[in-house]
Amino acid sequence: MSCGAPHVTLQDAAPRNHMPSSRRMFCQLFGMATGLKMASALRLGTSFSESPAAQGDGFIRLDRNENPYGPSPKVIDAVQRSINQASRYTRVEQRDALADAIARFHRVDREQVLLGAGSTDLLRMAAQAFLGPKRRLIVADPTFDALEYYARFAAAQAIKVPLTRDLTHDLTSMRARIGPATGLVYLCNPNNPTGTLTPRKQIEQFVVSLPATTAAVVDEAYHHYANASSRYVSFLDQPVANDRVIVMRTFSKIYALAGLRLGYAVADRRLVAKMKSYLTDIDLNSAAVAAGRAALADTESVRNSVKRNTDDRQEFFNQAMARMLKPIDSQTNFVMMDVRQPADAIIEHFQKNKIRIGRHFPPLNSHIRISLGTPPAMQEFWRVWDLLPHSKMSM
């Protein structure tokens, strides 16, 4: 922390000029194209009730924490119907209807909701709104790194704080690094890539202690997969009286809409207004907006997806324990485990056998992350695992 750092508030912490966002603009265009491609397949009668184990390139994809079972039938129907209007730009009232539905769903004011092309788009807006030259971001290490990327893009300094020994956020050490120059703190809970939870009470105490110059992004991308307990309660289900908390959700995971790019943030209206000023001029595509409204209303499908993931996760642990492996207790749709040998060698082994698993996540150099797939995909994963030398020996 610079002792000479100026005292600023969240309202005047943003850089004066909008930073360029070519990478995000490309991703949004890519998402629009993906949505149209998906809808075209739907009109041809393709079933997305369960994605195939192997993709078009012949690889089984267990690397990006996607929902392998695809969107619900109600969401597919909404996407099909939206394609009739594909020649038209997304109307303001369509976006507003989705934002209104989210506000009702979470019992917040409409002005507290901000839509984005996936939660990564919202992280970009947060970085541009609250970071900049001589500003700082505090993040765990390792964690989802999109905000760290956007912080560097905004010429801000990213300070990485190692996780605790039990792989939760080290909130004490993170708090010790916060000063007047700190614009944002990022808390991914459950955390990616470890799948671990930081107890709700500890996070509450942490955000209450933050200075007026610092906002906390609580990323709840994997919220639906976490087991309900006193250790984990969503900041949307049980809000705190704190105007510095920005809660983010995505439609990419439980709702299986990763290819359509849709997410939202809920925060104090002043923070939302600040972030909103950094929206790009590329709109959300109409298929994503229609899918989002249908997905949010389809609570039965969410319950079914949660149950399916819980069963798949338990089966993964059963198979791991049968091989004397000890994965980290996961609260997500992926599992990380220490294989007691270089992660890159294991990743390469699976790559050679047409399976993609998560990348190497330093400093966890002997850990691998596996996204949960369909039963046939996971059977193939374990078959390939058993091809490793000494794969069935105690780790």
N, C-alpha and C positions, 0 to 999 in steps of 0.2 A: 504494500500500500504506500502510495506517495503521500507524505505528510502535507505536501502543498496542494493536494488535489482540491479543486473547487467544490463547494457544497452546492449540490443540485438536487432537484426533486424529480420524481418520475415524469412529471409533465414537461420538464425542460431538458431532459437528459438525451433526447434524440439528436442525431446529427442534422445539420440544416438541410443538406441536399439528399434527395432520395438516392440510395445506392443502386447500381445496376443489378438486374436480376435475370440475366440471360439464361442461367442454368435452370432456374425455376420456370421461366417462360417456356423453355424447351420441354421440360417435364410436363407442364400443363398441356402443351400441344400434343405431346406423346400420349397423355392420358385421354385426350379427346379422341385421338385416333384409335386407341385401344377400346374405348367405349363403343365406337361405331363398329369396330371389328367384332366385338362380342355380340352386339345387337344383331349384326348380320348373321352370325352363326345361330342365334336364337331363332331368327325368322326362318332359317333353313331347317329348324327342328332339332338342333343339337341340344342334348340335355346337359345342364350344368348342375344337376343335383349332386353329382360327385365328379370332381375333376379326375382325369386319367392319371395313373401313377406316374407314367413317363410323359414328358411334354413333347412338343414337335421335334425337338433336337435329340430325342431319345434319352434324355437325362431325367432321372427322378429328382425333383426339386425339394430338398429339405433344408433350404438355406435362407429363406427370407420371411419366415414366420407367417406364412399365408394360411388361410383357412382352406384345407384341401377339398372340402365338400361343396364349395361353391355357394352362391346366393340362394335364398329361399325361393320357392315357386312364385310367391307374391311379388318379390323383387324382380324376378325374371319377367313377369307379366308387365310390371310397371315400365321396365326398360323397353320391352317390345312396343308398348303403346307410345312411348316417348319418341320412338324413331319416326313416327308419322310426322313429327314436327322438326325433324333433323335439319331441314332446309332453313329453319328460322333461328335467329339468335335467341339465347335464353332470356326470357322476359324477367323484368324486375320482380313482378308479382310471384313468379315461380320460386325465385330465391327467397323472397320474403316469406312465402308460405312454409318453406323448409325451416327457416330461422324461427318463425313463430311456433312451429311444431316442436322444435328443440327447446325453446323457452318454456312452453307448456309442460313438456316432458320433465324438465328439471326444476320447474316452478321458480323461474327467474324472470326478470324483465327482459323484453325483446332487445333493449339497448345493451344488454350484457352478453349477447351472443354474436360471435363473428365466425363466418364461414370461410373455409380455405380449400385449396386444391390439395387435400391431404393435410395431415398435421404438420408435415415438413414445411408446407407453405406458411402455416401459422408461426412456426419457429423462425422462419425468415423474417416475417413481419415483426416479431418480438425483438429479434436482433437489431433490425433497422430502427425500431422505435426507441429502444432503451440502451443500446450500445453505440459505440463509435470510438473515434480516437481518444485515448486516455481513459477509456472505460474498461471495466473488467467483467468477465463472466466466470462463475464458479461452477464446475461440473465434477461429478464423480469419475473415477477411473478404474475399470471401464464402464461406459454407459453408451447409450445411443448418441452418435456423434454429429448429427445434423446441425444442432445449434452451435457446436464448436466450429464447424465449417463456416456457418453464416457469421459468427463473431469475427473470425479472421477476415471474412469478406468485408465486414464493416470496420476493419482496422482496429478492432478491440483486442484486448489480451484475454486469452482463455487460460484459467488456472485449474489444473486437474488435481483432484484430491483422491488418493487411493481409497478403495472400499475398506471396510473393517475386515477382520479375520473371518467373520461369519458372512462376508460379502453383502453387507448392507451399507447404506450411505453413512459415512463418518461425519455426522452432523456437527459434532463438536469441533473437528478440525476444519470443516467447511466454514463454520461460523467465525473461527479465529482468523480466516483469510478475508473476511468481509470488511470493507471500509467505505468511505465516501465515494470512491471511484467505482464501486461495484454496482453495476446496473441490473444484472440478472443472476439468479441462482437457478440451476436446472436440476429437478428431481424426477427421475423416471421411476415410477412405482406402480406395479412391480417393475423391477429393473431389467433392461435389455443390455447385455446378453446373459446375465446370470439367472434370471427368473426369480430373484429373491425379493422379499418384502422388507421395507423399513417400517417399523411400527407406526401406526397413525398418531399415537400420543406424542412420540418423539418429533414427528414432522410438525405437528401443531405447535409445540413449544419452540421449535426452530423458527417457523415463519413469524410467530409473535415477536421474536427477538430481533427481527430484521429492522434495519434503519429505514427511514422514510425514503431514502434514495435507491432502495433495492426492491425489485419485484422477484417473486418466486414462481417459476413455471413448474407446475405439477403435471407431468405427462402420464395420463391414465390410459394409454393405448391398449394395455392388456387387462384393464379393469374387470371385464366380464369373466375372465378365467381364474381370478383369485378366489380362493376359498373364503367364504364369509366367516369372519371372526372379529374379535375385538382388536386384533392386530391390524386388520385392514378394513377401513371404511372410506369410501370415496368422498372426496371433497365436494362433489356435486350432490351426493345423497345426504351428506351431513356437512353443510357449509360452515365455515368459520367467519366470524365477524372481523375480516381482515381485507382491506382494499388493495393489498399488494399481491394477492394470489391469483394466478392465471391457470385455470385448469383446462387441459387439452384432451380431446377425444378424437378417435379416428373411426371411419367406416371400413378401414382396410382389413381389420382382424376378424372379430366375431361376425360382422356382417358380410364378410367375403367380397368386398368391393375394392380391393387394392388396385385393380386396373383402371378404375373409374376416377380415382383421386378425389377424395372428399373427407373433410374433417371439420372440427369446430373448436372454438375456444369459448370459455365462459369466464368472465372477469368483471370487475368494477367497470361501469360504463366509461369512466375517464380513460382507463387503460385500453379498453376496446376502441374508443375513438382514436387514441394515439396510434394503435396498431393498424386500424382501418385506413389511415392516411397513407399507408404503404402498400395498399392493394395494387396489384398490377392491372393493366387495362385488358388483360385476357380473362374472360369470364369463366365461371364454372360451366361445364357442359350440361345440357338439358337432361341427358340420360343419367348423369350422376345425381342431379337434383331430384329427379323422379325416383331413382333407386333409393336415395337417402330417406325420402318421406315414407316410402313403403317399408324399408328396413326398420326404421324407428318404430313404426306401428306394429310390426310383426313380432310381438314379444314371445309368442309360443315358439317361433323358430329360434330365437335367441336361447331360450331354455333348452331346446333340443340340442343346439350346437354346444352349449356349455356341458351338457351331460355327455355328449359324444367325446368332447375333448378330455373330460375327466376320465372316461373309460380308456381312451387311447393313452393318456399320460400314465395311468396305473399299469397298463399292459407294458409300456416301455420300462417302467421300474421293475416289473416282474421279470422281463427278459434280461435286464441289466443285472439284477441280483442273481439270476440263474448263472450268470457268467462272472460272478463275484466282483461286479463293478458297483461303484457307489456314486450315482449321479447327485448333483445338488438338488435339494428339494425345490421343485418348480411350482410357481403360481401363475404359469403362462401356458401358451401353446407351443412351447419349445423346452428343451432340456439341455443343460450344460453339465458336462462331467469331466473330471480329471482322469486322463488316460495314462498319466505318469510316463509319458514320452513326448517328444516334440509334436505339437499339434499339426504343424505343416506336413509332416510325414503321413499322418492319418488322413488329413484332408486330401492329399495327393492320391492316397490309396483309393479312397472313395471316388475321386474324380476319374481315375483310370477304369473304375468299374461302373461308370455312368451314373453316379449319384453325387449331387452337389449338397454339401453341408455348409454350415456357417464358416465364415472366414476366421483367420487367426485373430484373437483379441488380446493383444498385449495389455497388461503384463501377465495375463493368465496364459503362459506360454505352453502349458501342457493340457489345456482344456479345449474341448470341442463343443460346439453348439449345434444341436439337431432340432430342426423344426419337426413337429409331429405331422405325419402324413396319414394317408388311408392305411387300413390294415395290410393290403397287398404291398404298398410302398414300404411299410415298416418291416414286413417279412423279408423283403429284399435287402433292406438296410442290415438286418441282423445276419443274413446269409453272407453279405460282403464283409461284415465285421468278423465273422468266423473264419474268413480267409486270411486274416492277419496272423502272423506268427505269435504263438503263445496267447491267442485271443481269449481262451477259456481259462487261463490261469489267473489267480488272484492278483489284482492290481495293488 
